[in-house]
Amino acid sequence: MSSPSTSGTYGLASTSAAGIASAPALPYLPRLPRSYRPPIGLVGCGGISEYHLRAYRALGLDVVALCDVDAGRAEKRRAEFYPGATVYSDYQALLRHRGLEVVDLALHPRERAVAIEAALRAGKHVLSQKPFVLDLDDGARLADLAEAQRVRLAVNQNGRWAPHFAYLMAALRAGVIGELASADFTLQWDHTWTAGTPFESIHHLVLFDFGIHWFDLAAELTRGRRPSRITASVARASFQKPRPPMLAQVAIEFPDAQVRLAFNGHVLHGQEDRTVLCGSAGTLRSAGPSLSEQAVTVHTVAGTATAALEGTWFTNGFQGTMAELLCAIEENREPSHSGRNNLDSLALCFAALASADTGAPQIPGSVRRVAAH
Ligand SMILES: NC(=O)c1ccc[n+]([C@@H]2O[C@H](COP(=O)([O-])OP(=O)(O)OC[C@H]3O[C@@H](n4cnc5c(N)ncnc54)[C@H](O)[C@@H]3O)[C@@H](O)[C@H]2O)c1
């Protein structure tokens, strides 16, 4: 990819002999701390922990303790990734592990809030899986507690570091397409693997457990603007077997912008994931058959350019969330994906769930909690 132009604006690079310009070089890859590599403990060794540990091992991070109520799961992860780690079946015991500084909580939200509080009270920095909390006031209280304890609390919104989303956000921040007017996210994918797992008992599986990534992206893309209202609905496809509605749509309205989300989680053939951001000076588009196979194009007065990006949703995502937390600790600043920052994402999500449940538009921030899922 080309370097930013010296004029201070991000123009498209010169067109190649083949007539295809490359998009501006922008910082989209996870940034590592200079030297901070603290002892890390992971609580919850279920399905997603494999990707956490894979990412941490690739970065050379030091995972010293693993915990699961089902100790066999923690032992399995130890054998796969960190043979020197100590295994615990009680996270209170893990919190007493000598020298432990950072705790990664890969639990479901119902068990997680109390574990976050215990870790913060034990003076540990915390990376919480998403969705962060079920109650915005609990989330604010945990963010206050982290401040009082002088530790950092971050949320594992790995989507922000997926290469295509990280690039789109960097391009928007750099002014490549000017002022954002609309964002459209359309996803047709196969979420039927959740049948028979604990995820099937989550009614708003698509809008809450999965959709939180897109509410988080919507909140990031529109930061500084105040959403006026949200309308959402869900439906079950006539042929679907999993219990949660697999169809969902959301409209987030601002006085001067609109964000739309369209989800179909029951697409077995011809899947596509597409994001289109339109601004005063151009359009950013990313599309592909999955979240890890995306082609990004930049359209401005200079023409159309493509961005060749490295990495995938899970690899860059889980490296990015932990690396940003470690950078924030090292630099003594709030992480960009802090618990407090996440409350704006959850406010959008909770309002959408209430709209889907009541059929009425909702004002983000007015819906403070969601039923335990
Ligand atoms: N960021 C992402 O892209 C992403 C992807 C998948 C899952 N997740 C989230 O991660 C969380 C976990 O998902 P998962 O797929 O790994 O679930 P899972 O059900 O496979 O694993 C959860 C694990 O936690 C353990 N556990 C439960 N209570 C515990 C306790 N008190 N102490 C220690 N261990 C305990 C369980 O035994 C289980 O092994 C969920 O909130 C999910 O939404 C995030």
PDBQT file of the ligand as one rigid body, heavy atoms in Angstrom, charges set to zero:
ROOT
HETATM    1  N1  LIG A 401     -15.457 -11.624  20.777  1.00  0.00    +0.000 N 
HETATM    2  C1  LIG A 401     -15.885 -12.642  20.026  1.00  0.00    +0.000 C 
HETATM    3  O1  LIG A 401     -15.762 -12.642  18.815  1.00  0.00    +0.000 OA
HETATM    4  C2  LIG A 401     -16.529 -13.824  20.700  1.00  0.00    +0.000 A 
HETATM    5  C3  LIG A 401     -16.682 -15.034  20.002  1.00  0.00    +0.000 A 
HETATM    6  C4  LIG A 401     -17.252 -16.113  20.682  1.00  0.00    +0.000 A 
HETATM    7  C5  LIG A 401     -17.681 -15.968  21.996  1.00  0.00    +0.000 A 
HETATM    8  N2  LIG A 401     -17.553 -14.768  22.617  1.00  0.00    +0.000 N 
HETATM    9  C6  LIG A 401     -18.058 -14.553  23.994  1.00  0.00    +0.000 C 
HETATM   10  O2  LIG A 401     -17.218 -15.213  24.923  1.00  0.00    +0.000 OA
HETATM   11  C7  LIG A 401     -17.993 -15.675  26.020  1.00  0.00    +0.000 C 
HETATM   12  C8  LIG A 401     -17.686 -17.164  26.206  1.00  0.00    +0.000 C 
HETATM   13  O3  LIG A 401     -18.013 -17.834  25.003  1.00  0.00    +0.000 OA
HETATM   14  P1  LIG A 401     -17.574 -19.347  24.716  1.00  0.00    +0.000 P 
HETATM   15  O4  LIG A 401     -17.988 -19.639  23.312  1.00  0.00    +0.000 OA
HETATM   16  O5  LIG A 401     -16.169 -19.577  25.064  1.00  0.00    +0.000 OA
HETATM   17  O6  LIG A 401     -18.563 -20.088  25.738  1.00  0.00    +0.000 OA
HETATM   18  P2  LIG A 401     -18.437 -21.570  26.308  1.00  0.00    +0.000 P 
HETATM   19  O7  LIG A 401     -19.775 -21.881  26.901  1.00  0.00    +0.000 OA
HETATM   20  O8  LIG A 401     -17.846 -22.480  25.300  1.00  0.00    +0.000 OA
HETATM   21  O9  LIG A 401     -17.351 -21.421  27.487  1.00  0.00    +0.000 OA
HETATM   22  C9  LIG A 401     -17.584 -20.805  28.721  1.00  0.00    +0.000 C 
HETATM   23  C10 LIG A 401     -16.672 -21.496  29.738  1.00  0.00    +0.000 C 
HETATM   24  O10 LIG A 401     -16.750 -20.833  30.990  1.00  0.00    +0.000 OA
HETATM   25  C11 LIG A 401     -16.689 -21.842  32.005  1.00  0.00    +0.000 C 
HETATM   26  N3  LIG A 401     -17.223 -21.267  33.251  1.00  0.00    +0.000 N 
HETATM   27  C12 LIG A 401     -18.515 -20.974  33.561  1.00  0.00    +0.000 A 
HETATM   28  N4  LIG A 401     -18.583 -20.399  34.787  1.00  0.00    +0.000 NA
HETATM   29  C13 LIG A 401     -17.309 -20.333  35.248  1.00  0.00    +0.000 A 
HETATM   30  C14 LIG A 401     -16.724 -19.836  36.441  1.00  0.00    +0.000 A 
HETATM   31  N5  LIG A 401     -17.470 -19.286  37.420  1.00  0.00    +0.000 N 
HETATM   32  N6  LIG A 401     -15.380 -19.923  36.604  1.00  0.00    +0.000 NA
HETATM   33  C15 LIG A 401     -14.615 -20.473  35.622  1.00  0.00    +0.000 A 
HETATM   34  N7  LIG A 401     -15.107 -20.954  34.451  1.00  0.00    +0.000 NA
HETATM   35  C16 LIG A 401     -16.438 -20.885  34.282  1.00  0.00    +0.000 A 
HETATM   36  C17 LIG A 401     -17.511 -22.983  31.452  1.00  0.00    +0.000 C 
HETATM   37  O11 LIG A 401     -17.229 -24.204  32.109  1.00  0.00    +0.000 OA
HETATM   38  C18 LIG A 401     -17.058 -22.971  29.990  1.00  0.00    +0.000 C 
HETATM   39  O12 LIG A 401     -15.940 -23.793  29.761  1.00  0.00    +0.000 OA
HETATM   40  C19 LIG A 401     -19.461 -15.354  25.698  1.00  0.00    +0.000 C 
HETATM   41  O13 LIG A 401     -19.857 -14.168  26.342  1.00  0.00    +0.000 OA
HETATM   42  C20 LIG A 401     -19.442 -15.132  24.183  1.00  0.00    +0.000 C 
HETATM   43  O14 LIG A 401     -20.420 -14.194  23.757  1.00  0.00    +0.000 OA
HETATM   44  C21 LIG A 401     -16.975 -13.711  22.003  1.00  0.00    +0.000 A 
ENDROOT
TORSDOF 0
